[in-house]
């Protein structure tokens, strides 16, 4: 039960404190490891498609193995001192793997900028949380980008880490976040990462296959609890959940679009290149800044539902393994 209790404690710490910028963060350490390892591997392997694919696979093995192994070692060493210290360490690691509050805060900054500071400030705020080009976005484009990020990161930043930690404790959560961070840093289809990022992107797709679908379903279930359209969420989720080049991203976006009654996705520019992505949802009304607030409510409800499910899953798994 210590792993399940640490998961709940970590979730509570995130709800209370978020991610203070002054605090050292495991994800930032993983990001530094990725950047350093990439530089080393690019100096070793040839700059050919095959060489970069192999280097990218080595990156995944090194970063994922080091991150997961370091967290497991830290817990083991803490356990040698006392079970209480091991619980504290695991709770802290779980806390840093969950990003629900910080996601709400960052999306809220976009909303506040739209309401109080003007479009230029809103473009700057949304550029902190999205990968697309933001300099030419209008108010609707900024709002849409923020809502899509809340929807997608409900899966990547909350539901998926909870599930992995429920199954394998904090080290499994660190393993997941290491792969997810690699995908966010090198998993681009551009000149620099087209081949180097293949392994990270593909493994991230595999690890997110179940969490993304579960996130979409949970969003549909909880939407009526926060004043949103549950029937619309199910309708658009079932219809549009595969309308994306990624096998996973459209699942939470479709559920969110249906719950809000707006249209998301569509053409977007990345690194100066326009990508003609399909739309998700129906334009039953124009998207508006208040949809950021509504998507944050959906994020909160989905996070709580995912926590309850993860706790139940963790207990069942440990019973099945005879660890109760």
C-alpha positions in Angstrom: 0.0 0.0 0.0 2.9 2.4 0.4 3.1 3.0 -3.3 -0.6 3.8 -3.6 -0.4 6.1 -0.5 2.6 7.9 -2.0 0.7 8.4 -5.3 -2.2 10.0 -3.4 0.2 12.1 -1.4 2.0 13.2 -4.6 -1.3 14.2 -6.2 -2.3 16.2 -3.1 1.1 18.0 -3.1 0.6 18.9 -6.7 -2.9 20.2 -6.0 -1.5 22.4 -3.2 1.7 23.7 -4.6 2.0 23.0 -8.3 5.6 23.4 -9.6 7.3 26.4 -7.9 9.9 27.7 -10.4 12.6 28.0 -7.7 12.3 24.3 -6.8 14.7 21.8 -8.5 12.6 19.6 -10.7 13.2 16.1 -11.9 11.8 16.8 -15.4 14.3 19.7 -15.9 17.1 17.3 -14.9 15.8 14.8 -17.4 15.7 17.6 -20.0 19.3 18.5 -19.3 20.3 14.8 -19.6 18.5 14.6 -23.0 20.3 17.7 -24.3 23.7 16.5 -23.1 23.3 12.9 -24.4 22.1 14.2 -27.8 25.3 16.3 -28.2 27.4 13.3 -27.3 25.6 10.9 -29.6 25.6 13.3 -32.6 29.4 13.6 -32.2 29.7 9.8 -32.2 27.2 8.6 -34.9 27.3 9.5 -38.6 24.8 12.2 -39.8 23.0 9.7 -42.1 19.4 8.5 -41.7 20.5 5.2 -40.4 23.1 6.7 -38.1 20.7 9.2 -36.6 18.0 6.5 -36.1 20.5 4.4 -34.2 21.7 7.4 -32.2 18.1 8.2 -31.3 17.4 4.7 -30.1 20.5 4.9 -28.0 19.3 8.2 -26.6 16.0 6.5 -25.5 17.8 3.6 -23.9 20.3 5.8 -22.0 17.8 8.5 -20.8 15.0 6.2 -19.9 17.3 3.7 -18.2 19.2 6.3 -16.3 16.1 8.2 -15.2 14.2 5.1 -14.1 17.3 3.5 -12.5 18.2 6.6 -10.6 14.7 7.0 -9.1 14.6 3.3 -8.1 18.1 3.6 -6.5 17.1 6.6 -4.6 14.0 4.8 -3.2 16.1 1.8 -2.3 18.7 3.8 -0.5 16.0 5.7 1.3 14.4 2.4 2.3 17.7 1.3 3.9 17.5 4.3 6.2 13.8 3.9 7.1 10.4 3.1 5.5 9.2 6.5 6.4 12.0 8.2 4.4 11.3 5.9 1.5 7.6 7.0 1.6 8.6 10.7 1.7 11.0 10.3 -1.2 8.4 8.4 -3.3 5.7 10.9 -2.5 8.0 13.7 -3.7 8.8 11.9 -6.9 5.2 11.2 -7.6 4.4 14.9 -6.9 6.9 16.0 -9.5 5.5 13.6 -12.2 2.1 15.2 -12.0 1.4 18.6 -13.7 -2.3 19.3 -13.1 -2.0 22.5 -11.1 0.8 24.0 -13.2 -1.2 23.2 -16.4 -4.2 25.1 -15.0 -1.9 28.0 -13.9 -0.3 28.3 -17.3 -3.6 28.2 -19.2 -5.0 30.7 -16.7 -2.2 33.1 -17.6 -3.3 32.9 -21.2 -6.9 33.7 -20.2 -5.8 36.6 -18.0 -3.7 38.0 -20.8 -6.6 37.8 -23.2 -8.9 39.5 -20.7 -6.5 42.1 -19.3 -3.3 42.6 -21.3 -4.1 42.3 -24.9 -3.4 40.0 -27.8 0.4 40.5 -27.9 0.7 39.4 -24.2 -1.6 36.5 -24.8 0.5 35.3 -27.7 3.6 35.4 -25.5 1.7 33.5 -22.7 0.5 30.8 -25.0 3.9 30.4 -26.6 5.1 29.1 -23.2 2.9 26.0 -23.4 2.5 25.2 -27.1 4.9 24.1 -29.8 3.2 25.9 -32.7 4.1 29.4 -34.0 2.1 32.0 -32.1 3.2 35.4 -33.6 0.3 35.5 -36.1 -2.5 34.0 -34.0 -5.7 36.0 -33.4 -7.7 35.8 -30.2 -9.6 32.7 -31.4 -6.3 31.0 -32.4 -4.7 31.8 -29.0 -7.7 30.4 -27.2 -7.8 27.3 -29.3 -4.1 26.6 -28.8 -4.6 26.9 -25.0 -7.6 24.7 -24.9 -5.9 22.0 -27.1 -2.9 22.1 -24.8 -5.0 21.6 -21.7 -6.8 18.7 -23.3 -3.7 16.9 -24.6 -1.7 17.5 -21.5 -4.5 16.2 -19.3 -3.4 12.9 -20.7 0.4 13.4 -20.9 0.8 15.4 -17.6 -1.8 13.8 -15.4 -3.6 10.6 -16.4 -0.7 8.7 -17.9 1.8 9.4 -15.0 -0.9 8.4 -12.5 -1.5 5.1 -14.4 2.2 4.2 -14.7 2.8 5.1 -11.0 -0.2 3.0 -10.0 1.2 0.0 -11.8 5.0 0.4 -11.0 5.4 3.0 -8.4 7.4 6.3 -8.8 10.1 4.7 -11.0 7.5 3.7 -13.6 6.2 7.3 -13.6 9.7 8.6 -14.1 10.2 6.2 -17.0 7.1 7.4 -18.6 8.0 11.1 -18.2 11.5 10.6 -19.5 10.1 9.1 -22.7 7.4 11.8 -22.9 10.0 14.6 -22.4 12.2 13.1 -25.1 9.3 13.1 -27.5 8.6 16.8 -26.7 12.3 17.7 -27.3 13.4 15.5 -30.2 10.2 14.0 -31.6 9.7 16.5 -34.4 9.4 15.7 -38.0 11.8 18.4 -39.2 15.3 18.5 -40.7 17.1 18.1 -37.4 14.9 15.4 -35.8 13.2 13.5 -38.7 15.4 10.5 -38.1 17.0 11.2 -34.7 13.7 11.5 -32.9 12.0 8.4 -34.4 12.6 6.1 -31.5 11.4 8.6 -28.9 8.3 9.5 -30.9 7.3 5.9 -31.5 7.9 4.7 -27.9 5.9 7.7 -26.7 3.0 6.7 -29.0 3.1 3.2 -27.5 3.2 4.3 -23.9 0.3 6.8 -24.4 -2.0 4.5 -26.4 -4.1 3.4 -23.4 -3.8 6.7 -21.4 -5.0 8.9 -24.3 -8.1 6.8 -24.9 -8.8 6.5 -21.2 -8.4 10.3 -20.8 -11.0 10.9 -23.6 -13.5 8.5 -22.0 -13.0 10.0 -18.5 -13.5 13.5 -19.9 -16.8 12.4 -21.4 -17.9 10.8 -18.1 -17.1 13.8 -15.9 -18.1 16.6 -18.4 -21.7 16.8 -17.0 -20.3 17.1 -13.4 -18.6 20.5 -14.3 -21.5 21.9 -16.3 -20.4 20.8 -19.8 -22.0 18.7 -22.5 -21.5 15.0 -21.8 -23.6 13.8 -24.7 -21.7 16.1 -27.1 -18.4 14.9 -25.6 -19.2 11.3 -26.3 -20.5 12.1 -29.8 -17.4 14.0 -30.9 -15.0 11.7 -29.1 -16.4 8.7 -30.9 -16.4 10.5 -34.3 -13.2 12.5 -34.3 -10.8 10.7 -31.9 -8.7 9.5 -34.8 -8.5 12.8 -36.8 -4.9 13.5 -36.1 -1.5 12.4 -37.5 -0.7 11.2 -33.9 -2.5 8.0 -32.9 -3.2 9.5 -29.5 -3.5 13.3 -29.5 -7.0 13.6 -30.9 -8.7 11.4 -28.2 -8.6 14.0 -25.4 -9.0 16.9 -27.8 -12.1 15.4 -29.4 -13.7 14.8 -26.0 -12.9 18.3 -24.9 -14.2 19.8 -28.1 -17.4 18.0 -27.8 -17.8 18.9 -24.1 -17.3 22.6 -24.9 -19.3 22.6 -28.1 -16.5 24.2 -30.2 -14.2 23.3 -33.0 -10.5 22.6 -32.3 -7.4 21.8 -34.3 -7.2 22.7 -38.0 -4.3 24.3 -39.8 -1.3 25.4 -37.7 2.2 26.6 -38.3 5.2 24.9 -36.8 8.8 26.3 -37.3 7.5 28.5 -40.1 5.8 25.6 -42.0 2.0 25.5 -42.2 0.5 22.1 -41.5 -3.0 21.5 -42.8 -4.4 19.4 -39.9 -8.0 18.3 -39.9 -10.5 20.0 -37.6 -11.9 18.3 -34.5 -15.4 19.0 -33.3 -18.2 21.1 -34.7 -18.3 25.0 -34.8 -21.6 25.2 -33.0 -20.5 28.5 -31.6 -17.3 30.6 -31.8 -14.6 29.7 -29.4 -14.1 32.3 -26.6 -11.6 33.0 -23.8 -14.0 31.5 -21.3 -13.4 28.2 -22.9 -10.0 28.1 -21.3 -11.7 28.3 -17.9 -14.1 25.6 -18.9 -11.3 23.3 -20.1 -9.5 23.8 -16.8 -12.6 22.7 -15.0 -12.7 19.6 -17.2 -9.0 19.0 -16.5 -9.6 19.1 -12.7 -12.6 16.7 -12.8 -10.7 14.3 -15.1 -7.7 14.4 -12.8 -9.7 13.4 -9.8 -11.4 10.6 -11.7 -8.0 9.4 -12.9 -6.7 9.4 -9.4 -9.6 7.3 -8.1 -9.2 4.9 -11.0 -5.4 4.7 -10.5 -5.8 4.0 -6.7 -8.2 1.2 -7.4 -5.9 -0.2 -10.1 -2.9 0.0 -7.8 -4.7 -1.9 -5.1 -6.0 -4.6 -7.5 -2.6 -5.1 -9.0 -0.9 -5.4 -5.6 -3.6 -7.8 -4.5 -3.1 -9.9 -7.6 0.7 -10.0 -6.9 0.1 -11.0 -3.3 1.6 -7.7 -2.0 -1.5 -6.5 -0.1 
